[in-house]
């Protein structure tokens, strides 16, 4: 993941108004390592697959607005699936 993509993903996560996922899990009790790993892998796939496709596996640049759209869609999809 490029530094710009990471920065956008981090910004989306921190500006969501929700406490960090780690704290939510700690407060709710341990839901199991495998579930957390699976959720992280799925979020990574929601971000990575569309960006890999758009960048042609890193061979072309993607406009920032397109990256933002991918990040926004990934966060929305992830939260719809995993938010309490």
N, C-alpha and C positions, 0 to 999 in steps of 0.2 A: 504494500500500500504506500503510495507516495506521501510525502510530508504534508502536502496540501489536502489530500484526501483524509489523512489522519486528523489534521487540524479541524476540518469540517465535521468529521464524525465526532470528535471530542467536543466541539462547540454544540452540536445538536444534543449530545448527551447531557452536557452541563447546563444548557439553557432550557431544559424540558420542565424545570420546576419540581422535579421529583428528587428525592434523596438518592445518592449513589446506590446502584444495585447491591453492592456488597453490604451496605448498612441495612437495607431492607431485608436481605436474607438473614443477617445476624439477628435483627429484631424479631423476625418471624420464626426464628429457629432454623437449624440446618435442614434444608430440603433435599440434601444429598448432592454429593460431588458430581455424580454423573449427570444429574439434571442441569446443574450449572454449566458444566462443560458442553452439554448438548445445546443449551441456549446460546452460549457464546459462539459455538460453531455455526449455529443457524443465523445469528446476527452477522457474523463474518461473511457467510454465504450471501445474505441479502445485500450486503455492501459490495463484496468482491466480484460476484458473477456479472452483474450488470456493468461494472466498471471495466472488468477484463474484456467484456464484449465490445464496449464502446471504444476502448483504447486499442483494440485489436491486439490484446495481450501486451500492452505497453509500447506499441510501435507508433502510436499517434497521441497527440495531446487532446484532452477533452476540455471544452470551455467550462469555466467555473460554474456558470449557471446550470449546466447539465450535471455536473458533479453534485451541486446542491440539491437538485431534483432527485437524484439517486439516493442521496443520504436521507432526505426528507421522507421519501417513500419507504426506505428500509426501516427507519425509526418508527414510522406509523404502523407498518406491518408487524414489526417486532412487538411493539406495545400492545397492539390489538390481540396478539397471540399470548403474550406473557404477563401483561399488567394485571395486578390483583383486582 
